[in-house]
């Protein structure tokens, strides 16, 4: 959670003031972080988790895999990954990979398949 919190310090959140950071532990041992980046056109805002995934793919290529995720914020509020982030994380994680996130009373860890029980998956014909 330390790396995620450091990433949250770099968030661009002038509208919501909700500064979120994510840290991805990759299967190669590297840690990649991301922060939320808001936009005046709210639909263009990117969450910290997706920011980190995009950065990891840019650094290590599309074959990179995520072993674990940590998400926190500087607002002292619960911040489980949103549905879009769960779907994107699930694209690069094993079903049993852990996701740790801030809750109202501390942190919680759940497997990605628990957070996204029926994720969208393309299967080859």
Secondary structure, 3 states (H helix, E strand, C coil): CHHHHHHHCCCECCCCCCCEEEEEEECCCCEEEEECECCCCHHHCECHHHHHHHHHHHHHCCCCCEEEEEEEECCCCCCCCCHHHHHHHHHCEEEEEEEEEEECCEEEEEEHHHHCCCCCCCCCC
